[in-house]
């Protein structure tokens, strides 16, 4: 297995979006993915990019990715926020996720972030077990809140 972890490029976006959809199916919310490819590419590689990603590639096929950006905490300062992290189902259990996740940790360290944060669904035991190997702190008591595009427009 020739695993390579590298920084994503714009040409990777169609495959990354496929994996985002795979993640949404796994998370039981496939209808929630509404971003189109043009917006996705522009947001990552346009004049004012807001996200970066690493891809895990085996024999020129992207089998996983980790997408992240800077989140500012008034309590902690600049933190790396891991938005999405997935290894395609048939490639799990081969150490790819570990290598990819540790690359993100290295990014947080080298860019001097004050920490790294992400979310995990409370029923996703494989992910929770994975993060526990890193002694990650899993918080209780916080609820996610959001307004949809339609709600913002209607305001």
N, C-alpha and C positions, 0 to 999 in steps of 0.2 A: 504494500500500500504506500504510494507516494503522496503523502499529505503535505500540502503547502498552505500556510496561512499568509494571506497578503491583504493589503489595503484594497478595498473595493474601488472599481472604476465605473464610469457611466455605463459602459457596455454590459456590466454585470446586472444592471437594474431589472431587466425582464426576468432573469432567473431568481433574483432576490425577491421580487414580487410574487413569483410562484411559491417560494418557500414561505412568504408571509401568509399567503392563502392557505398553505398546508398547516401552518401554525394556528390560524383562525379556525380551521376545521377541528383540529385537536382541542382547541379551547372552547369548542361548541358555540362559535359565533361567526360562521363564515360570512353572514350577511353584513357584518360590521366593517368589512374591508371595502371602502368606497374610494380610496385614492386611485387616481388613474396614473398610467405610466409617465405621462408628460409632467404632471405635478411632482411625482416621485423623483424623477431625474433632476428637474429644476431645483427641488429642495435640497438635493445632495450635491449637485455639481454645477448649479447655476452661478450667477454673479454673487449671491449671498447665501452660500450653503449653510444649512442648519444641522445637518447630520453627517456622520462619518460611519464607516463600517469596515469590518474585516470579514473576508470570506475564507471558508475552508474548502480547499479544492483537492480532488483526487483525480489524477489523469485528465486534467483540464475540464473536469465537471465540478461545479459548485455543489457541495453537499451540506453546507451549513453557512450561517453568517451570524454576526453580532453587530447590531446597529445601535449607536450611542450618540449622545450630544451633551453639552454642558447644561447643567441645571444649577441655578443659583439658590442657595439656602441663606436666608437672613440670619440663621443661627450658626451655620457651618462654613459658608462661603461657596466657592465653585466646587461642584461635585460632578463626577461623571455619571450620567444617567443611562443605564442599559435599557433601551426601549424594547428590543426584540433580540432573542437568542434562540437559535434552533439548529439542530442537526436533523436532516431528513430521516424518517423513521427507520429505513432499512440500513442506515449507517450508524445507528446508536450503539453504544456499548463497545466502541472500538478506540476510545480515548480522544476522539475528535473534539467533543464538547469540552473536555478538560483543557486541551491545547488551545482551543479558541477562547475559552473563558479566561485562561491565564494570560493570553495575549492582551485582552481588555484590561486586566489588572495591571499589567506592565504599562499600558498606555496611561492609566490613571496615575501610576507612580511616576512615570517619566514626565508627564505634563503637570505634575505637582498639584493634582486635585486633592481636596481635603477628604475625599472618600469616594465611594462608589455606591450607587443605589439602584434598585430595580424593584419590580413587583413580581409576585408569584401567586397563582391561584391557590387557595387554601386546600383544594382537593387534588392538586397536582403532586402526589407523593413522590414520583420519580425526580421531579425538579427539586422539591424540598430536600430530599435525601442527598441530591447532588450538592446543593448549596450548603447543607450541614457539614459536608466534608471540608468546607472552607471556614467553618465556624461562623457563618454569616448570622447576623442578628435579624431574626424575623419578627417584625413588630405586630402587636395586637392593638386593636382599638382605633384604627384609622379606616375610614370608609372612602372609597373613591367617589369623586364628584365630577360632573361634567355638564356642559351645555352643548347640544348638537349645533351644527351649522344653521339649521332651520330655526332653532331657538335664538341664536345670536342675531340672525337676520330679522326675526320677528320683534326683537326688543325695541 
